[in-house]
């Protein structure tokens, strides 16, 4: 696990997010769960996929990464947003988006 992944994991725990590694996978894939609901997952140590919903993706003006290797053909209408974690700023942005996602889960509870 690289330093950025360790950093985001620690901060996710502080938000009450649980990481669940998948049995038999050693590539860093893990689900992220808040209040029993999976809302995101790591593809590997440097990529996260967050279920934000189409309205949030549109409002935030997010776009699917052109260099996606995991979901290169993802539909523009998908409620999922994939992002790379290359810098500390990327980690901060991912955490901001995670907060948006878990607020939506909290509002539904």
DSSP file (Angstrom, degrees, kcal/mol; ACC not computed):
  #  RESIDUE AA STRUCTURE BP1 BP2  ACC     N-H-->O    O-->H-N    N-H-->O    O-->H-N    TCO  KAPPA ALPHA  PHI   PSI    X-CA   Y-CA   Z-CA
    1    1 A X              0   0    0      0, 0.0     2,-0.0     0, 0.0    27,-0.0   0.000 360.0 360.0 360.0 129.4    0.0    0.0    0.0
    2    2 A X     >  -     0   0    0      1,-0.1     4,-2.2     4,-0.0     5,-0.2  -0.262 360.0-101.5 -82.0 172.5    1.4    3.3   -1.0
    3    3 A X  H  > S+     0   0    0      1,-0.2     4,-2.3     2,-0.2     5,-0.1   0.856 119.7  52.3 -64.2 -37.9    1.6    6.5    1.1
    4    4 A X  H  > S+     0   0    0      2,-0.2     4,-2.5     1,-0.2    -1,-0.2   0.911 110.0  48.8 -66.5 -40.5   -1.4    8.2   -0.5
    5    5 A X  H  > S+     0   0    0      2,-0.2     4,-2.5     1,-0.2    -2,-0.2   0.911 111.2  50.1 -64.9 -41.5   -3.6    5.1    0.0
    6    6 A X  H  X S+     0   0    0     -4,-2.2     4,-2.1     2,-0.2    -2,-0.2   0.915 111.1  50.3 -61.1 -42.3   -2.5    5.0    3.7
    7    7 A X  H  X S+     0   0    0     -4,-2.3     4,-1.9     1,-0.2    -2,-0.2   0.932 112.7  44.2 -62.7 -47.5   -3.3    8.7    4.1
    8    8 A X  H  X S+     0   0    0     -4,-2.5     4,-2.5     1,-0.2    -1,-0.2   0.889 110.9  55.4 -68.2 -37.1   -6.8    8.4    2.6
    9    9 A X  H  X S+     0   0    0     -4,-2.5     4,-2.2    -5,-0.2    -1,-0.2   0.926 107.4  49.1 -60.1 -44.7   -7.5    5.2    4.5
   10   10 A X  H  X S+     0   0    0     -4,-2.1     4,-1.5     1,-0.2    -1,-0.2   0.925 113.9  45.5 -61.1 -44.5   -6.7    6.9    7.8
   11   11 A X  H  X S+     0   0    0     -4,-1.9     4,-0.8     1,-0.2    -1,-0.2   0.836 109.3  55.4 -71.2 -32.2   -8.9    9.9    7.0
   12   12 A X  H ><>S+     0   0    0     -4,-2.5     5,-2.4     1,-0.2     3,-0.8   0.908 105.2  53.4 -64.0 -41.6  -11.8    7.7    5.7
   13   13 A X  H ><5S+     0   0    0     -4,-2.2     3,-1.5     1,-0.3    -2,-0.2   0.884 103.1  56.9 -59.9 -38.5  -11.8    5.9    9.1
   14   14 A X  H 3<5S+     0   0    0     -4,-1.5    -1,-0.3     1,-0.3    -2,-0.2   0.771 105.3  52.4 -64.4 -24.9  -12.1    9.2   10.8
   15   15 A X  T <<5S-     0   0    0     -4,-0.8    -1,-0.3    -3,-0.8    -2,-0.2   0.481 124.1-104.7 -86.7  -4.1  -15.3    9.8    8.8
   16   16 A X  T < 5S+     0   0    0     -3,-1.5    19,-0.5    -4,-0.4     2,-0.4   0.666  72.7 145.6  87.5  17.9  -16.7    6.4    9.8
   17   17 A X      < -     0   0    0     -5,-2.4     2,-0.5    -6,-0.1    -1,-0.3  -0.765  36.9-149.5 -92.1 132.2  -16.0    4.7    6.5
   18   18 A X  E     -A   33   0A   0     15,-3.0    15,-2.9    -2,-0.4     2,-0.5  -0.859   3.3-145.7-103.0 133.0  -15.1    1.0    6.7
   19   19 A X  E     -A   32   0A   0     -2,-0.5     2,-0.5    13,-0.2    13,-0.2  -0.847  12.4-167.5 -96.5 131.7  -12.8   -0.5    4.1
   20   20 A X  E     -A   31   0A   0     11,-2.9    11,-2.6    -2,-0.5     2,-0.1  -0.926  10.2-148.7-123.3 107.0  -13.5   -4.1    3.2
   21   21 A X  E     -A   30   0A   0     -2,-0.5     2,-0.5     9,-0.3     9,-0.2  -0.409  22.6-117.2 -68.9 147.3  -10.8   -5.9    1.2
   22   22 A X    >   -     0   0    0      7,-1.3     3,-1.8    -2,-0.1     6,-0.1  -0.750  31.1-111.0 -88.6 130.0  -12.1   -8.6   -1.2
   23   23 A X  T 3  S+     0   0    0     -2,-0.5     3,-0.1     1,-0.3    -1,-0.1  -0.298 100.2  17.3 -58.5 138.6  -10.9  -12.1   -0.4
   24   24 A X  T 3  S+     0   0    0      1,-0.2     2,-0.5     2,-0.0    -1,-0.3   0.450  98.5 112.3  80.8  -0.3   -8.5  -13.5   -2.9
   25   25 A X    <   +     0   0    0     -3,-1.8    -1,-0.2     4,-0.1     3,-0.2  -0.918  32.6 170.3-108.2 129.1   -7.6  -10.1   -4.4
   26   26 A X        +     0   0    0     -2,-0.5    -1,-0.1     1,-0.1    -3,-0.0   0.125  58.7  88.6-120.1  19.7   -4.1   -8.8   -3.8
   27   27 A X  S    S-     0   0    0      2,-0.1    18,-0.4    16,-0.1    -1,-0.1   0.289 109.0 -95.7-101.3   9.3   -4.3   -5.8   -6.2
   28   28 A X  S    S+     0   0    0      1,-0.3    16,-0.2    16,-0.2     2,-0.2   0.411  71.6 152.0  94.4  -2.6   -5.6   -3.3   -3.6
   29   29 A X        +     0   0    0     14,-0.3    -7,-1.3    -7,-0.1     2,-0.3  -0.446  15.1 154.7 -65.6 130.6   -9.3   -3.7   -4.6
   30   30 A X  E     -AB  21  42A   0     12,-1.4    12,-2.8    -9,-0.2    -9,-0.3  -0.973  38.8-122.9-157.7 143.1  -11.5   -2.9   -1.6
   31   31 A X  E     -AB  20  41A   0    -11,-2.6   -11,-2.9    -2,-0.3     2,-0.5  -0.563  18.6-141.8 -82.9 150.4  -15.1   -1.8   -1.0
   32   32 A X  E     -AB  19  40A   0      8,-3.2     7,-2.2   -13,-0.2     8,-1.2  -0.976  21.8-169.4-114.5 128.0  -15.8    1.4    1.0
   33   33 A X  E     -AB  18  38A   0    -15,-2.9   -15,-3.0    -2,-0.5     2,-0.4  -0.944  13.7-175.1-125.5 135.5  -18.9    1.1    3.3
   34   34 A X  E >  S- B   0  37A   0      3,-2.5     3,-1.7    -2,-0.4   -17,-0.1  -0.991  79.5 -13.5-130.8 124.0  -20.8    3.7    5.3
   35   35 A X  T 3  S-     0   0    0    -19,-0.5    -1,-0.1    -2,-0.4     3,-0.1   0.877 130.9 -52.2  51.8  41.6  -23.6    2.7    7.6
   36   36 A X  T 3  S+     0   0    0      1,-0.2     2,-0.5   -18,-0.0    -1,-0.3   0.472 116.3 111.8  80.4   2.7  -23.7   -0.7    5.9
   37   37 A X  E <   -B   34   0A   0     -3,-1.7    -3,-2.5     2,-0.0     2,-0.4  -0.935  64.3-134.4-115.8 125.8  -23.9    0.6    2.4
   38   38 A X  E     +B   33   0A   0     -2,-0.5    -5,-0.2    -5,-0.2     3,-0.1  -0.628  35.8 158.8 -73.5 128.2  -21.2    0.3   -0.2
   39   39 A X  E     +     0   0A   0     -7,-2.2    12,-3.2    -2,-0.4     2,-0.3   0.431  60.6   9.4-128.2  -6.8  -20.7    3.6   -1.9
   40   40 A X  E     -BC  32  50A   0     -8,-1.2    -8,-3.2    10,-0.2     2,-0.3  -0.971  56.6-161.3-161.8 169.4  -17.2    3.4   -3.3
   41   41 A X  E     -BC  31  49A   0      8,-2.1     8,-2.9    -2,-0.3     2,-0.5  -0.981  22.6-120.3-157.9 153.1  -14.3    1.2   -3.9
   42   42 A X  E     -BC  30  48A   0    -12,-2.8   -12,-1.4    -2,-0.3     6,-0.2  -0.808  11.8-164.4 -89.1 134.0  -10.6    1.2   -4.6
   43   43 A X  E    S-     0   0A   0      4,-2.0   -14,-0.3    -2,-0.5     2,-0.2   0.811  76.5 -33.4 -79.8 -34.3   -9.6   -0.4   -7.9
   44   44 A X  E >  S- C   0  47A   0      3,-1.0     3,-0.9   -16,-0.2    -1,-0.3  -0.829  88.9 -61.5-163.5-165.6   -6.0   -0.4   -6.7
   45   45 A X  T 3  S+     0   0    0    -18,-0.4   -17,-0.1    -2,-0.2   -40,-0.1   0.684 131.2  37.1 -70.2 -16.0   -3.8    1.8   -4.5
   46   46 A X  T 3  S+     0   0    0      1,-0.1    39,-2.6   -42,-0.1     2,-0.3   0.124 106.8  65.2-126.7  23.2   -4.1    4.8   -6.8
   47   47 A X  E <   -CD  44  84A   0     -3,-0.9    -4,-2.0    37,-0.3    -3,-1.0  -0.974  51.6-173.7-149.9 132.6   -7.6    4.8   -8.1
   48   48 A X  E     -CD  42  83A   0     35,-2.6    35,-2.9    -2,-0.3     2,-0.5  -0.958  10.5-156.6-126.6 144.6  -11.0    5.2   -6.4
   49   49 A X  E     -CD  41  82A   0     -8,-2.9    -8,-2.1    -2,-0.4     2,-0.4  -0.988  16.4-169.7-121.4 120.5  -14.5    4.9   -7.8
   50   50 A X  E     -CD  40  81A   0     31,-3.0    31,-2.7    -2,-0.5     2,-1.1  -0.940  22.6-135.7-119.9 130.0  -17.2    6.8   -5.9
   51   51 A X  E     + D   0  80A   0    -12,-3.2    29,-0.2    -2,-0.4    28,-0.1  -0.730  43.0 151.0 -83.6 102.4  -21.0    6.5   -6.4
   52   52 A X        -     0   0    0     27,-1.9     4,-0.3    -2,-1.1    -1,-0.2   0.689  50.8-116.0-103.6 -26.2  -22.0   10.2   -6.4
   53   53 A X     >  -     0   0    0     26,-2.6     4,-2.3    -3,-0.2     5,-0.2   0.041  27.3 -89.0  94.8 149.2  -25.1   10.2   -8.6
   54   54 A X  H  > S+     0   0    0      1,-0.2     4,-2.5     2,-0.2     5,-0.2   0.866 123.6  55.6 -62.2 -38.2  -25.6   11.9  -11.9
   55   55 A X  H  > S+     0   0    0      2,-0.2     4,-2.9     1,-0.2    -1,-0.2   0.917 110.4  44.4 -63.5 -42.9  -26.9   15.1  -10.4
   56   56 A X  H  > S+     0   0    0     -4,-0.3     4,-2.9     2,-0.2     5,-0.2   0.924 112.5  52.0 -67.0 -43.7  -23.8   15.6   -8.2
   57   57 A X  H  <>S+     0   0    0     -4,-2.3     5,-2.5     1,-0.2     4,-0.4   0.914 114.6  43.4 -58.8 -42.9  -21.4   14.6  -11.1
   58   58 A X  H ><5S+     0   0    0     -4,-2.5     3,-1.0     3,-0.2    -2,-0.2   0.943 114.3  49.2 -67.2 -48.4  -23.1   17.2  -13.3
   59   59 A X  H 3<5S+     0   0    0     -4,-2.9    -2,-0.2     1,-0.3    -1,-0.2   0.888 114.9  44.5 -59.1 -41.0  -23.2   19.9  -10.5
   60   60 A X  T 3<5S-     0   0    0     -4,-2.9    -1,-0.3    -5,-0.2    -2,-0.2   0.503 108.4-127.4 -82.2  -4.8  -19.6   19.4   -9.7
   61   61 A X  T < 5 +     0   0    0     -3,-1.0     2,-0.3    -4,-0.4    -3,-0.2   0.898  49.1 165.0  57.2  45.1  -18.7   19.4  -13.4
   62   62 A X      < -     0   0    0     -5,-2.5     2,-0.4    -6,-0.2    -1,-0.2  -0.643  17.8-164.6 -89.6 148.0  -16.8   16.1  -13.1
   63   63 A X        -     0   0    0     -2,-0.3     3,-0.1    19,-0.1     2,-0.1  -0.981  29.1 -98.2-135.0 149.7  -15.9   14.0  -16.2
   64   64 A X        -     0   0    0     -2,-0.4     2,-0.1     1,-0.1    19,-0.1  -0.372  50.1-102.6 -63.0 135.7  -14.8   10.5  -16.6
   65   65 A X    >   -     0   0    0     17,-0.5     3,-1.4     1,-0.2    -1,-0.1  -0.405  20.0-143.6 -65.6 131.9  -11.0   10.2  -17.0
   66   66 A X  T 3  S+     0   0    0      1,-0.3    -1,-0.2    -2,-0.1    -2,-0.1   0.762  99.0  55.6 -65.3 -24.9   -9.9    9.7  -20.6
   67   67 A X  T 3  S+     0   0    0      2,-0.0    -1,-0.3     0, 0.0     2,-0.1   0.127  75.4 144.4 -96.8  21.5   -7.1    7.4  -19.4
   68   68 A X    <   +     0   0    0     -3,-1.4    -4,-0.0     1,-0.2     4,-0.0  -0.390  23.1 176.6 -62.7 129.8   -9.3    5.0  -17.5
   69   69 A X  S    S+     0   0    0     -2,-0.1     3,-0.3     2,-0.1    -1,-0.2   0.645  78.9  49.1-103.2 -22.4   -8.1    1.4  -17.8
   70   70 A X  S    S+     0   0    0      1,-0.2     3,-0.1     2,-0.1     2,-0.1   0.886 130.1  14.7 -84.5 -42.2  -10.7   -0.1  -15.5
   71   71 A X  S >  S+     0   0    0      1,-0.1     3,-1.5     3,-0.0    -1,-0.2  -0.481  71.1 154.5-129.9  62.2  -13.9    1.5  -17.0
   72   72 A X  T 3  S+     0   0    0     -3,-0.3    -4,-0.1     1,-0.3    -1,-0.1   0.762  78.7  42.6 -65.3 -23.1  -12.8    2.9  -20.4
   73   73 A X  T 3  S+     0   0    0     -3,-0.1    -1,-0.3     2,-0.0     3,-0.1   0.062  78.0 150.0-110.7  24.5  -16.3    2.7  -21.8
   74   74 A X    <   -     0   0    0     -3,-1.5   -10,-0.1     1,-0.1    -3,-0.0  -0.338  51.2-111.3 -61.3 135.1  -18.3    3.9  -18.9
   75   75 A X    >   -     0   0    0      1,-0.1     3,-1.8     2,-0.1    -1,-0.1  -0.348  15.0-125.5 -67.0 145.7  -21.5    5.7  -19.9
   76   76 A X  T 3  S+     0   0    0      1,-0.3    -1,-0.1    -3,-0.1    -2,-0.1   0.712 111.2  58.7 -63.1 -20.3  -21.7    9.4  -19.4
   77   77 A X  T 3  S+     0   0    0      2,-0.0    -1,-0.3     0, 0.0   -23,-0.2   0.353  78.3 126.1 -91.1   5.6  -24.9    8.9  -17.5
   78   78 A X    <   -     0   0    0     -3,-1.8    -4,-0.0     1,-0.1   -25,-0.0  -0.342  59.9-141.7 -65.0 143.0  -23.2    6.6  -14.9
   79   79 A X  S    S+     0   0    0    -27,-0.1   -26,-2.6   -26,-0.1   -27,-1.9   0.467  77.5  91.8 -80.8  -0.7  -23.7    7.6  -11.3
   80   80 A X  E     -D   51   0A   0    -29,-0.2     2,-0.5   -28,-0.2   -29,-0.2  -0.752  58.7-161.6-100.0 141.3  -20.1    6.5  -10.6
   81   81 A X  E     -D   50   0A   0    -31,-2.7   -31,-3.0    -2,-0.3     2,-0.4  -0.987   6.6-159.8-123.5 123.6  -17.1    8.8  -10.7
   82   82 A X  E     +D   49   0A   0     -2,-0.5   -17,-0.5   -33,-0.3     2,-0.3  -0.831  14.7 174.8-103.2 135.5  -13.6    7.4  -11.1
   83   83 A X  E     -D   48   0A   0    -35,-2.9   -35,-2.6    -2,-0.4     2,-0.3  -0.998  27.2-123.9-143.7 150.7  -10.5    9.3  -10.1
   84   84 A X  E     -D   47   0A   0     -2,-0.3     2,-0.7   -37,-0.2   -37,-0.3  -0.615  15.2-143.6 -86.6 147.5   -6.8    8.7   -9.9
   85   85 A X        +     0   0    0    -39,-2.6   -81,-0.1    -2,-0.3   -80,-0.1  -0.850  46.6 137.0-113.3  92.0   -4.9    9.4   -6.6
   86   86 A X        +     0   0    0     -2,-0.7     2,-0.3     1,-0.1    -1,-0.1   0.675  64.2  24.3-108.2 -24.7   -1.6   10.8   -7.7
   87   87 A X  S  > S-     0   0    0     -3,-0.2     4,-1.7     1,-0.1     3,-0.1  -0.850  81.5-102.9-137.6 168.9   -1.0   13.7   -5.3
   88   88 A X  H  > S+     0   0    0     -2,-0.3     4,-2.2     1,-0.2     5,-0.1   0.852 122.5  57.9 -61.9 -33.8   -2.1   14.9   -1.8
   89   89 A X  H  > S+     0   0    0      2,-0.2     4,-2.3     1,-0.2    -1,-0.2   0.878 103.3  52.5 -63.9 -37.2   -4.4   17.3   -3.6
   90   90 A X  H  > S+     0   0    0      2,-0.2     4,-2.7     1,-0.2    -1,-0.2   0.901 107.9  51.3 -63.7 -40.6   -6.1   14.3   -5.3
   91   91 A X  H  X S+     0   0    0     -4,-1.7     4,-2.4     2,-0.2    -2,-0.2   0.921 109.8  49.6 -61.8 -44.3   -6.6   12.7   -1.9
   92   92 A X  H  X S+     0   0    0     -4,-2.2     4,-2.0     2,-0.2    -2,-0.2   0.904 112.0  48.0 -62.0 -41.5   -8.2   15.9   -0.5
   93   93 A X  H  X S+     0   0    0     -4,-2.3     4,-2.2     2,-0.2    -2,-0.2   0.912 110.5  51.2 -66.1 -42.2  -10.5   16.1   -3.5
   94   94 A X  H  X S+     0   0    0     -4,-2.7     4,-2.6     1,-0.2    -2,-0.2   0.912 110.2  49.9 -60.9 -41.8  -11.5   12.4   -3.2
   95   95 A X  H  X S+     0   0    0     -4,-2.4     4,-2.3     2,-0.2    -1,-0.2   0.876 107.9  53.3 -65.4 -37.3  -12.2   13.0    0.5
   96   96 A X  H  X S+     0   0    0     -4,-2.0     4,-1.6     2,-0.2    -1,-0.2   0.923 112.2  44.9 -61.5 -43.5  -14.4   16.0   -0.4
   97   97 A X  H  X S+     0   0    0     -4,-2.2     4,-2.4     2,-0.2    -2,-0.2   0.871 109.8  55.0 -69.8 -36.8  -16.4   13.8   -2.8
   98   98 A X  H  X S+     0   0    0     -4,-2.6     4,-2.9     1,-0.2     5,-0.3   0.918 105.4  53.5 -60.4 -42.9  -16.6   11.0   -0.3
   99   99 A X  H  X S+     0   0    0     -4,-2.3     4,-1.9     1,-0.2    -1,-0.2   0.901 108.5  49.5 -59.3 -40.7  -18.1   13.5    2.2
  100  100 A X  H  X S+     0   0    0     -4,-1.6     4,-1.6     2,-0.2    -1,-0.2   0.934 112.3  48.4 -61.7 -46.1  -20.8   14.4   -0.4
  101  101 A X  H  X S+     0   0    0     -4,-2.4     4,-1.5     1,-0.2    -2,-0.2   0.909 113.2  45.2 -63.0 -43.6  -21.5   10.7   -1.0
  102  102 A X  H  X S+     0   0    0     -4,-2.9     4,-2.6     1,-0.2    -1,-0.2   0.797 106.8  59.4 -76.6 -24.7  -21.8    9.8    2.7
  103  103 A X  H  X S+     0   0    0     -4,-1.9     4,-2.1    -5,-0.3    -1,-0.2   0.905 105.2  50.7 -63.0 -39.6  -24.0   12.9    3.4
  104  104 A X  H  X S+     0   0    0     -4,-1.6     4,-1.1     2,-0.2    -2,-0.2   0.888 110.6  48.3 -64.7 -38.9  -26.4   11.5    0.8
  105  105 A X  H  X S+     0   0    0     -4,-1.5     4,-0.9     1,-0.2     3,-0.5   0.924 111.3  50.6 -65.6 -43.6  -26.4    8.1    2.6
  106  106 A X  H  < S+     0   0    0     -4,-2.6     3,-0.3     1,-0.2    -2,-0.2   0.847 106.6  54.7 -62.3 -35.3  -27.0    9.8    5.9
  107  107 A X  H  < S+     0   0    0     -4,-2.1    -1,-0.2     1,-0.2    -2,-0.2   0.788 108.2  49.8 -69.2 -27.3  -29.9   11.8    4.6
  108  108 A X  H  <        0   0    0     -4,-1.1    -1,-0.2    -3,-0.5    -2,-0.2   0.658 360.0 360.0 -84.4 -17.0  -31.6    8.5    3.4
  109  109 A X     <        0   0    0     -4,-0.9    -1,-0.2    -3,-0.3    -2,-0.1   0.491 360.0 360.0 -76.3 360.0  -31.1    6.8    6.8
